Each structure stands twice: as C-alpha cells, then as structure tokens.
Amino acid sequence: MISIHIQMTAEDVKLALGKPDKEYSDEAYDGYYLIYELEYHLVFFAKEEADPKNISRVQVISTK
C-alpha cells in the first residue's frame, strides 16, 4: 500500500474537479462527503465540524 500525505480542503477538491455528483453530511459518522462518480467512485471525507473542511481520507472504489 502506498501512503501519500497532502493537505486539501473540500473547496480545493471542488475547484479542481468541479461539482461533485453527491455531497452530504452524515451525522452518524461525524463526516462530510464529496463523491465523484467516474469509471470508479472517488470519495473524499472530511470531519463535519471543521472549517475549512480539511480532507482526511480519500477512497477509490471500483464500480465493476
């Protein structure tokens, strides 16, 4: 597994990739999600209470 440490906010992601296909808060997980549906799902997660919303995890999920 490769680990890369970068810093970005939810606004940085939107500036780079445009409007997400899904964007929502999930109180059960205390999180804020940006989801881009490409040939795969690109999911960005940030803590909800943070301002700015700093991305703490990125997942790439295969749709096949």
VMD Tcl script that draws the C-alpha trace (Angstrom):
set ca {
  {0.00 0.00 0.00}
  {1.25 3.48 -0.87}
  {0.67 6.33 1.55}
  {0.91 9.95 0.41}
  {0.39 12.87 2.77}
  {-1.12 16.01 1.25}
  {-3.34 18.75 2.60}
  {-6.51 19.91 0.87}
  {-9.94 21.22 1.75}
  {-13.35 20.37 0.33}
  {-13.23 23.67 -1.57}
  {-9.85 22.69 -3.11}
  {-11.42 19.46 -4.36}
  {-14.40 21.31 -5.87}
  {-12.11 23.84 -7.57}
  {-10.04 21.03 -9.10}
  {-12.81 18.55 -10.00}
  {-15.95 20.66 -10.22}
  {-19.32 19.98 -8.62}
  {-19.48 16.51 -7.04}
  {-22.15 14.02 -8.08}
  {-23.08 13.64 -4.39}
  {-22.30 15.90 -1.44}
  {-23.71 15.33 2.02}
  {-23.14 15.28 5.76}
  {-23.50 12.07 7.75}
  {-24.05 12.83 11.43}
  {-23.70 9.17 12.40}
  {-20.07 9.23 11.24}
  {-19.48 12.91 12.04}
  {-18.43 13.38 8.46}
  {-18.86 15.33 5.26}
  {-18.63 13.51 1.93}
  {-17.87 14.56 -1.66}
  {-18.43 11.76 -4.18}
  {-17.45 11.83 -7.84}
  {-18.87 9.02 -9.97}
  {-16.41 8.27 -12.75}
  {-15.41 4.83 -14.08}
  {-14.93 4.36 -10.35}
  {-16.18 6.26 -7.30}
  {-13.79 8.86 -5.90}
  {-14.84 9.63 -2.31}
  {-13.43 12.47 -0.21}
  {-14.15 12.56 3.54}
  {-13.77 15.45 5.99}
  {-14.79 15.99 9.61}
  {-18.09 17.89 9.63}
  {-17.28 20.39 12.39}
  {-14.02 21.57 10.83}
  {-13.89 24.89 9.00}
  {-12.42 24.79 6.48}
  {-13.34 21.17 5.90}
  {-9.92 19.51 5.65}
  {-9.98 16.26 3.71}
  {-8.78 13.45 5.96}
  {-9.41 10.44 3.71}
  {-9.74 9.68 0.01}
  {-11.11 6.37 -1.27}
  {-11.21 4.98 -4.79}
  {-13.97 2.36 -5.10}
  {-14.31 0.14 -8.14}
  {-17.78 0.08 -9.70}
  {-17.16 -3.17 -11.60}
}
mol new
graphics top color blue
foreach p $ca { graphics top sphere $p radius 0.5 }
foreach p [lrange $ca 0 end-1] q [lrange $ca 1 end] { graphics top cylinder $p $q radius 0.2 }
display resetview
